[in-house]
Amino acid sequence: MAENEKESDSQMRRSMAEATRRQVRGLVSLPPLPRASQELLRLLSDPYLDMLRLAELVEQTPALAARIVGVANSAFFATATPVRDVPDAIIRVLGLNLVRDLGISFVLSQPFDCRGSTRFDPVGFWTGSMELALLLQLLAARLPPADGPTLSEAYLAGLLRDLGLLALVHLAPDAMDAVLAEAESQPLAKLYELESRLLGLDHAMAGAELATAWNLPANLAVAMGPLSRDEHTGRKGATVALVLLGEEIRSRLALHDGLEGDSDIETHFGRLGLDFAAWPQLIELWRSRVGEVRSLAAAFVGGGR
């Protein structure tokens, strides 16, 4: 009896995995980003964008404007005087780079409706993304000059790293509910591994398909797909190595309090030219700031999907 149940469960998972793979392959035939979103993405990616023009762009998209003002008023920033409009949010609290990064993340996440899932938590999703983004930014600040991504590029890489997860939840909510249920029952398991085992692919693969379908520029696409230290060199290679290190640190910290005696992590620090001896101060700084990240994520999600 137990064997029959196991076989039935195995067949169901294989069927679910194949159905999900078919749906994800459909990403390449998705219609492109709406023209207005493409234009906003192009303008936000302009390296010469100034604060005045950025404020104009944000204000032209009311849903984004509401999120930017909400983020500026979140407990993460704890401003003494409430922010009332977009220019005030940009100039006094957030700055050009953070608003640009949040704007790009908003544009790329908007096509996905995740309400079909009963287990997906949008605030939890963006909390995790923002925690990783903050960690990557802190690491990037300690890289040797000119060796890696800018602080803004590192933060954006963290925000976009798990974007493929939104695509999976949008396309296959039932299958992802099964994955997320498994993740809840196995808190030490890596989500990538659970997705691969239950679906036959993971959200990094979905992210790569998404970047291809939307013809995203390389600087946005690099962090979204499967990562390998050997595939890229130069600045792009440093970005990949930084994301891999950030993910590994976050995973290890979930298991125990420190990284002492962790030779793999120490090796990764060395490859990037980072001083491993300085990690306790770095992690202490990160932990001192992540406590309010959920309020930041909740403000960013706002009234959206």
C-alpha positions as CSV (number, residue, x, y, z in Angstrom):
1,M,0.0,0.0,0.0
2,A,2.8,2.4,1.0
3,E,4.7,1.5,-2.2
4,N,1.6,2.3,-4.3
5,E,1.2,5.7,-2.6
6,K,4.8,6.5,-3.1
7,E,4.6,5.6,-6.8
8,S,1.4,7.6,-7.2
9,D,3.1,10.6,-5.5
10,S,6.1,10.2,-7.8
11,Q,4.0,10.1,-10.9
12,M,2.1,13.2,-9.8
13,R,5.3,15.1,-9.2
14,R,6.7,14.0,-12.6
15,S,3.4,15.2,-14.3
16,M,3.5,18.5,-12.4
17,A,7.2,19.0,-13.3
18,E,6.5,18.4,-17.0
19,A,3.5,20.7,-17.0
20,T,5.5,23.4,-15.3
21,R,8.4,23.0,-17.7
22,R,6.0,23.5,-20.6
23,Q,4.6,26.6,-19.0
24,V,8.1,28.1,-18.4
25,R,9.1,27.3,-22.0
26,G,6.1,29.5,-22.8
27,L,8.0,32.4,-21.4
28,V,9.8,32.9,-24.6
29,S,6.5,33.4,-26.4
30,L,5.2,35.8,-23.9
31,P,4.3,39.2,-25.4
32,P,7.1,41.7,-24.7
33,L,6.9,44.2,-21.8
34,P,4.2,46.8,-22.5
35,R,5.6,49.6,-24.6
36,A,5.2,52.1,-21.7
37,S,7.1,49.7,-19.4
38,Q,9.9,49.3,-22.1
39,E,10.2,53.0,-22.4
40,L,10.3,53.5,-18.6
41,L,12.9,50.8,-18.3
42,R,15.0,52.4,-21.0
43,L,14.8,55.8,-19.4
44,L,15.5,54.5,-15.9
45,S,18.6,52.7,-17.3
46,D,20.0,55.9,-18.7
47,P,23.4,56.5,-17.0
48,Y,22.9,60.3,-17.4
49,L,19.5,60.3,-15.7
50,D,19.3,63.2,-13.2
51,M,17.1,63.6,-10.1
52,L,14.6,66.0,-11.8
53,R,14.0,63.7,-14.7
54,L,13.8,60.7,-12.4
55,A,11.1,62.4,-10.3
56,E,9.1,63.2,-13.5
57,L,9.3,59.6,-14.6
58,V,8.2,58.2,-11.3
59,E,5.4,60.7,-11.0
60,Q,4.1,59.6,-14.4
61,T,3.5,56.1,-13.0
62,P,1.2,56.6,-10.0
63,A,1.6,53.0,-8.6
64,L,5.4,53.5,-8.6
65,A,5.1,57.0,-7.1
66,A,3.0,55.6,-4.2
67,R,5.6,52.9,-3.5
68,I,8.5,55.3,-3.6
69,V,6.9,57.7,-1.1
70,G,5.9,54.7,1.0
71,V,9.4,53.3,1.0
72,A,10.8,56.7,2.1
73,N,8.3,56.8,5.0
74,S,9.1,53.3,6.1
75,A,10.6,52.4,9.5
76,F,13.8,51.5,7.7
77,F,14.6,55.2,7.1
78,A,12.8,56.6,10.2
79,T,12.7,60.2,8.9
80,A,11.8,62.8,11.5
81,T,9.5,64.6,9.0
82,P,7.1,62.6,6.8
83,V,7.8,62.5,3.1
84,R,4.9,63.9,1.1
85,D,6.0,63.7,-2.6
86,V,8.4,62.0,-5.0
87,P,10.9,64.8,-5.3
88,D,11.2,65.0,-1.5
89,A,11.6,61.2,-1.3
90,I,14.4,61.2,-3.8
91,I,16.3,64.3,-2.6
92,R,16.0,64.0,1.1
93,V,15.8,60.3,1.8
94,L,16.4,57.7,-0.9
95,G,18.7,59.3,-3.5
96,L,18.8,58.8,-7.2
97,N,20.4,55.3,-7.4
98,L,18.0,53.6,-4.9
99,V,14.9,55.1,-6.6
100,R,16.3,54.0,-10.0
101,D,16.9,50.4,-8.7
102,L,13.5,50.2,-7.1
103,G,11.9,51.6,-10.3
104,I,13.6,49.0,-12.5
105,S,12.5,46.2,-10.1
106,F,9.0,47.5,-10.1
107,V,8.8,47.6,-14.0
108,L,10.1,44.0,-14.3
109,S,7.9,42.6,-11.6
110,Q,4.6,44.2,-12.7
111,P,3.6,41.6,-15.4
112,F,3.3,38.9,-12.8
113,D,0.2,38.1,-10.9
114,C,1.0,35.8,-8.0
115,R,-2.4,35.8,-6.4
116,G,-3.1,32.3,-7.7
117,S,-0.8,30.9,-5.1
118,T,-2.0,30.3,-1.5
119,R,1.6,30.1,-0.1
120,F,3.5,32.8,-1.9
121,D,4.2,35.8,0.3
122,P,5.0,39.0,-1.7
123,V,6.3,40.9,1.3
124,G,8.4,37.9,2.3
125,F,9.8,37.7,-1.3
126,W,10.8,41.3,-1.4
127,T,12.2,41.2,2.1
128,G,14.5,38.4,1.1
129,S,15.5,40.2,-2.1
130,M,16.2,43.5,-0.2
131,E,18.2,41.6,2.5
132,L,20.4,40.1,-0.3
133,A,20.6,43.5,-2.0
134,L,21.8,45.2,1.2
135,L,24.4,42.4,1.8
136,L,25.7,42.7,-1.8
137,Q,26.0,46.5,-1.5
138,L,28.0,46.2,1.8
139,L,30.3,43.6,0.1
140,A,30.7,45.8,-3.0
141,A,31.7,48.8,-0.8
142,R,34.7,46.7,0.3
143,L,35.9,45.6,-3.1
144,P,39.2,46.9,-4.4
145,P,38.7,50.1,-6.5
146,A,37.5,49.5,-10.1
147,D,37.4,45.7,-9.6
148,G,33.7,45.1,-9.4
149,P,30.1,46.5,-9.7
150,T,29.1,49.9,-8.3
151,L,27.1,49.9,-5.1
152,S,24.0,50.6,-7.2
153,E,24.7,47.7,-9.5
154,A,25.3,45.3,-6.6
155,Y,22.0,46.4,-4.9
156,L,20.1,45.9,-8.2
157,A,21.6,42.5,-8.7
158,G,20.2,41.5,-5.3
159,L,16.8,42.9,-6.1
160,L,16.6,41.0,-9.4
161,R,18.3,37.8,-8.4
162,D,15.0,35.9,-7.6
163,L,12.8,37.5,-10.2
164,G,12.3,34.1,-11.9
165,L,10.5,33.0,-8.8
166,L,7.7,35.5,-9.6
167,A,7.5,34.0,-13.1
168,L,7.1,30.5,-11.7
169,V,4.4,31.5,-9.2
170,H,2.6,33.4,-12.0
171,L,2.7,30.6,-14.5
172,A,2.4,27.5,-12.2
173,P,0.9,28.6,-8.8
174,D,-0.2,25.1,-7.8
175,A,3.2,23.5,-8.6
176,M,4.9,26.3,-6.7
177,D,2.6,25.9,-3.8
178,A,3.8,22.3,-3.5
179,V,7.4,23.6,-3.6
180,L,6.8,26.2,-1.0
181,A,5.0,23.7,1.3
182,E,8.1,21.5,1.0
183,A,10.3,24.4,1.8
184,E,8.3,25.1,5.0
185,S,8.7,21.5,6.1
186,Q,12.4,21.5,5.3
187,P,13.7,24.9,6.4
188,L,17.4,23.9,5.9
189,A,16.9,22.8,2.3
190,K,17.8,25.2,-0.5
191,L,14.9,26.5,-2.6
192,Y,16.8,25.9,-5.8
193,E,17.2,22.2,-5.0
194,L,13.6,21.7,-4.0
195,E,12.4,23.4,-7.2
196,S,14.7,21.2,-9.3
197,R,13.6,18.0,-7.5
198,L,9.9,18.8,-7.7
199,L,9.6,20.7,-10.9
200,G,12.7,19.7,-12.9
201,L,13.9,23.3,-13.1
202,D,14.6,26.2,-10.7
203,H,13.8,29.9,-10.6
204,A,17.3,30.9,-11.9
205,M,16.5,28.9,-15.1
206,A,13.2,30.7,-15.3
207,G,15.0,34.0,-14.7
208,A,17.3,33.3,-17.6
209,E,14.3,32.5,-19.9
210,L,12.6,35.7,-18.8
211,A,15.7,37.8,-19.6
212,T,15.8,36.2,-23.0
213,A,12.1,36.7,-23.7
214,W,12.3,40.4,-22.8
215,N,15.7,40.9,-24.4
216,L,16.9,42.5,-21.2
217,P,20.3,44.3,-21.2
218,A,23.2,42.2,-19.9
219,N,23.7,44.3,-16.8
220,L,20.2,43.4,-15.7
221,A,20.1,39.8,-16.9
222,V,23.5,38.7,-15.5
223,A,22.1,38.1,-11.9
224,M,18.8,36.5,-12.9
225,G,20.0,33.2,-14.4
226,P,22.1,30.3,-13.2
227,L,25.5,31.5,-12.1
228,S,29.0,30.1,-12.6
229,R,32.2,31.7,-11.6
230,D,33.9,30.4,-14.7
231,E,31.5,31.8,-17.3
232,H,32.3,35.5,-16.9
233,T,35.4,37.7,-16.5
234,G,36.0,41.3,-15.7
235,R,33.3,43.4,-14.1
236,K,30.5,41.0,-15.0
237,G,32.5,38.1,-13.5
238,A,33.0,40.1,-10.3
239,T,29.2,40.7,-10.2
240,V,28.5,37.0,-10.5
241,A,31.1,36.1,-7.8
242,L,29.6,38.8,-5.5
243,V,26.1,37.4,-5.9
244,L,27.3,33.8,-5.3
245,L,29.2,34.9,-2.2
246,G,26.2,36.9,-0.9
247,E,23.8,33.9,-1.4
248,E,26.3,31.5,0.3
249,I,26.8,33.9,3.3
250,R,23.0,34.2,3.7
251,S,22.6,30.5,3.5
252,R,25.4,29.8,6.1
253,L,24.1,32.4,8.5
254,A,20.7,30.7,8.4
255,L,22.4,27.6,9.8
256,H,24.6,29.1,12.4
257,D,25.8,32.5,13.7
258,G,29.2,32.8,12.2
259,L,31.5,31.9,9.3
260,E,34.6,31.0,11.4
261,G,36.4,27.9,10.1
262,D,34.4,28.1,6.8
263,S,37.3,27.6,4.3
264,D,34.9,27.8,1.3
265,I,33.6,31.3,2.3
266,E,37.2,32.4,3.1
267,T,38.3,31.3,-0.4
268,H,35.4,33.3,-2.0
269,F,36.4,36.4,-0.1
270,G,40.0,36.0,-1.3
271,R,39.0,35.6,-4.9
272,L,37.2,39.0,-4.8
273,G,40.1,40.7,-3.0
274,L,38.0,41.0,0.2
275,D,39.5,40.9,3.7
276,F,37.9,37.8,5.4
277,A,39.1,39.1,8.8
278,A,36.7,42.1,8.4
279,W,33.6,39.9,8.0
280,P,32.4,40.1,11.6
281,Q,32.0,43.9,11.4
282,L,30.3,43.6,8.0
283,I,27.8,41.0,9.2
284,E,27.1,43.0,12.3
285,L,26.4,46.1,10.2
286,W,24.1,44.0,7.9
287,R,22.2,42.6,10.8
288,S,21.8,46.0,12.4
289,R,20.0,47.2,9.3
290,V,18.0,44.1,8.2
291,G,15.6,44.3,11.1
292,E,13.6,47.0,9.4
293,V,13.9,45.6,5.9
294,R,10.5,44.0,6.1
295,S,8.9,47.4,6.6
296,L,10.7,48.5,3.5
297,A,9.4,45.6,1.5
298,A,5.9,46.0,2.8
299,A,6.0,49.7,1.6
300,F,7.3,48.6,-1.8
301,V,4.6,46.0,-2.3
302,G,2.1,48.6,-1.2
303,G,-1.3,47.9,-2.7
304,G,0.1,45.9,-5.6
305,R,0.0,42.2,-6.4
